[in-house]
């Protein structure tokens, strides 16, 4: 959702999820492609709920094909 509430949300062009389970470890990879249908550069908040006890490892975003690691 854009931080400016007067703007529409970004369009989701694709959403792909893959899960690999090995013993009690589940590795989930989520790939989402968004499209900005405005003529402005947008800053948005990405909300990704996790179940209790879950952790995130190696979160990164790709912007125009360039990997941007989260800090």
Backbone as CSV, one residue per row, in Angstrom:
resi,resn,N_x,N_y,N_z,CA_x,CA_y,CA_z,C_x,C_y,C_z
1,UNK,0.846,-1.184,0.000,0.000,0.000,0.000,0.889,1.245,0.000
2,UNK,0.634,2.191,-0.905,1.393,3.442,-0.875,1.168,4.182,0.444
3,UNK,2.215,4.861,0.913,2.085,5.641,2.137,1.151,6.825,1.944
4,UNK,1.059,7.352,0.717,0.114,8.426,0.388,-1.234,7.768,0.104
5,UNK,-2.179,7.895,1.024,-3.459,7.180,0.917,-4.361,7.701,-0.197
6,UNK,-3.985,8.798,-0.848,-4.784,9.279,-1.977,-4.456,8.516,-3.267
7,UNK,-3.409,7.689,-3.231,-2.993,6.923,-4.406,-3.521,5.499,-4.337
8,UNK,-3.747,4.887,-5.500,-4.224,3.501,-5.506,-3.102,2.551,-5.123
9,UNK,-3.459,1.347,-4.664,-2.416,0.359,-4.355,-1.687,-0.066,-5.622
10,UNK,-0.494,-0.601,-5.454,0.250,-1.127,-6.589,-0.469,-2.357,-7.132
11,UNK,-0.422,-2.532,-8.445,-1.036,-3.710,-9.064,-0.088,-4.893,-8.923
12,UNK,-0.613,-6.052,-8.575,0.191,-7.278,-8.510,0.115,-7.944,-9.887
13,UNK,1.258,-8.017,-10.567,1.303,-8.637,-11.891,1.459,-10.147,-11.801
14,UNK,2.222,-10.604,-10.803,2.361,-12.054,-10.618,2.688,-12.350,-9.168
15,UNK,2.347,-13.569,-8.766,2.567,-14.026,-7.390,2.896,-15.509,-7.473
16,UNK,4.105,-15.876,-7.053,4.541,-17.274,-7.132,5.105,-17.682,-5.777
17,UNK,4.681,-18.833,-5.281,5.154,-19.347,-3.996,5.656,-20.772,-4.205
18,UNK,6.845,-21.053,-3.652,7.335,-22.429,-3.664,7.751,-22.789,-2.241
19,UNK,7.483,-24.032,-1.861,7.789,-24.498,-0.509,8.551,-25.809,-0.605
20,UNK,9.652,-25.888,0.139,10.425,-27.119,0.259,10.426,-27.515,1.730
21,UNK,10.070,-28.765,2.012,10.024,-29.234,3.396,11.059,-30.344,3.572
22,UNK,11.901,-30.171,4.595,12.930,-31.162,4.917,12.908,-31.340,6.428
23,UNK,12.476,-32.499,6.899,12.277,-32.772,8.330,11.303,-31.751,8.892
24,UNK,11.746,-30.940,9.854,10.841,-29.955,10.446,11.124,-28.542,9.936
25,UNK,11.857,-28.424,8.843,12.199,-27.126,8.276,11.460,-26.917,6.966
26,UNK,10.691,-25.862,6.896,9.995,-25.508,5.656,10.624,-24.220,5.122
27,UNK,11.102,-24.268,3.896,11.669,-23.089,3.236,10.645,-22.618,2.212
28,UNK,10.195,-21.399,2.394,9.174,-20.827,1.517,9.765,-19.658,0.751
29,UNK,9.646,-19.686,-0.557,10.131,-18.605,-1.415,8.914,-17.948,-2.051
30,UNK,8.820,-16.642,-1.880,7.693,-15.876,-2.423,8.241,-14.866,-3.419
31,UNK,7.737,-14.918,-4.627,8.112,-13.947,-5.648,6.856,-13.182,-6.058
32,UNK,6.913,-11.868,-5.955,5.791,-11.028,-6.357,6.309,-9.920,-7.263
33,UNK,5.559,-9.636,-8.305,5.894,-8.543,-9.217,4.768,-7.530,-9.148
34,UNK,5.135,-6.285,-8.856,4.162,-5.202,-8.732,4.340,-4.218,-9.882
35,UNK,3.273,-3.522,-10.214,3.332,-2.475,-11.229,2.805,-1.172,-10.645
36,UNK,3.563,-0.115,-10.845,3.170,1.217,-10.411,2.427,1.878,-11.568
37,UNK,1.121,2.067,-11.423,0.312,2.654,-12.487,0.159,4.172,-12.352
38,UNK,1.026,4.795,-11.581,0.997,6.244,-11.453,2.223,6.827,-12.147
39,UNK,2.262,8.128,-12.282,3.424,8.786,-12.879,4.389,9.278,-11.807
40,UNK,4.253,8.749,-10.596,5.086,9.156,-9.466,5.912,7.988,-8.962
41,UNK,7.052,8.294,-8.358,7.825,7.285,-7.640,7.098,7.070,-6.323
42,UNK,6.785,5.825,-5.998,6.025,5.533,-4.789,6.895,4.882,-3.731
43,UNK,6.595,5.199,-2.494,7.148,4.482,-1.358,5.974,3.756,-0.722
44,UNK,6.150,2.476,-0.449,5.043,1.678,0.065,5.493,0.853,1.256
45,UNK,4.536,0.378,2.008,4.785,-0.526,3.122,4.373,-1.920,2.691
46,UNK,5.291,-2.860,2.801,5.027,-4.252,2.435,4.711,-5.007,3.713
47,UNK,3.521,-5.560,3.803,3.094,-6.298,4.987,3.094,-7.782,4.653
48,UNK,3.859,-8.541,5.417,3.970,-9.972,5.169,3.790,-10.706,6.489
49,UNK,2.583,-11.197,6.768,2.343,-11.862,8.058,3.054,-13.210,8.136
50,UNK,3.559,-13.512,9.318,4.215,-14.786,9.581,3.534,-15.483,10.747
51,UNK,3.486,-16.811,10.722,2.930,-17.528,11.876,3.872,-17.442,13.064
52,UNK,3.372,-17.654,14.267,4.230,-17.636,15.462,5.387,-18.613,15.306
53,UNK,6.584,-18.179,15.694,7.760,-19.035,15.634,8.483,-19.023,14.298
54,UNK,7.900,-18.405,13.282,8.543,-18.359,11.963,9.587,-17.250,11.936
55,UNK,10.602,-17.423,11.111,11.629,-16.404,10.938,11.865,-16.152,9.450
56,UNK,12.428,-14.989,9.145,12.786,-14.648,7.768,14.296,-14.696,7.650
57,UNK,14.766,-15.318,6.582,16.196,-15.381,6.296,16.407,-14.911,4.863
58,UNK,17.342,-14.000,4.646,17.738,-13.534,3.321,16.598,-12.856,2.564
59,UNK,15.985,-11.862,3.186,14.955,-11.078,2.516,15.637,-10.064,1.606
60,UNK,15.189,-9.973,0.367,15.721,-8.986,-0.572,14.628,-8.591,-1.551
61,UNK,14.771,-7.403,-2.087,13.862,-6.932,-3.134,14.674,-6.702,-4.401
62,UNK,14.019,-6.894,-5.533,14.627,-6.588,-6.820,13.852,-5.426,-7.414
63,UNK,14.545,-4.348,-7.700,13.920,-3.168,-8.284,14.572,-2.949,-9.646
64,UNK,13.747,-3.044,-10.701,14.237,-2.955,-12.068,15.370,-3.944,-12.314
65,UNK,15.233,-5.150,-11.769,16.202,-6.215,-11.979,17.426,-6.135,-11.085
66,UNK,17.525,-5.125,-10.226,18.674,-4.966,-9.335,18.312,-5.408,-7.930
67,UNK,19.153,-6.306,-7.363,18.887,-6.831,-6.019,19.179,-5.765,-4.974
68,UNK,18.214,-5.555,-4.086,18.371,-4.617,-2.980,18.141,-5.384,-1.684
69,UNK,19.201,-5.664,-0.958,19.088,-6.415,0.291,18.477,-5.545,1.371
70,UNK,17.689,-6.153,2.230,17.099,-5.435,3.360,18.143,-5.298,4.451
71,UNK,18.070,-4.220,5.175,19.006,-3.992,6.283,18.417,-4.469,7.575
